[in-house]
Amino acid sequence: MIKSIYIFLLIILLSSISYSQARLSAQLGVGVPTSDFAEDAGTGFGVSGTFEYVQNPIAYTFSLGFFNFGTKDNPPPGTDISWKAIPIMLGLRYYFSSGSPFHPYLGAELGLNILETSITEIRDKVSVEYSTSESKFGLNPMFGFRYTVQQPLDIELTFKYHIITSDPSTTFFGIMFGLNFGL
């Protein structure tokens, strides 16, 4: 009886793998600060990589990104302020279309965000740097689409709202464009 259950589970696992697909994407984009974060930070730029394990219509994702933000206003002379965010996220995507070349989706990610604030001041011709780093929980609701150019290459456009649990709040809207490859 136990052997039968193991064989049955193995058959289910193998059949699910044969109907699934792994994909990898690389994206470039912008981060637009919102809420309290928008009071100090200006528009940032970022890169992101995402691994997808697709079992239509659901995709399980792992993503790693890097965003760098400068100051919104002109800081005092001799002062430079910057913020960095490194999201490390696990997520789900729901694809609405699997038969056409256009694949719209909704999704969400949960995970860890590494936040760093750096301030550099020049005092009496000496550069002094202050920096803080912290790890915070985050949630990224998202929507976007993949468009198949030629198998296995897709172009991808993703809109994410990064919500990071910090005080003051750190939120930004990410618009990412890139290439998605089937593995």
Summary of the structure (lengths in Angstrom):
residues: 183
radius of gyration: 20.6
end to end distance: 37.2
largest distance: 80.7
contacts: 567
relative contact order: 0.21
helix: 12%
strand: 72%
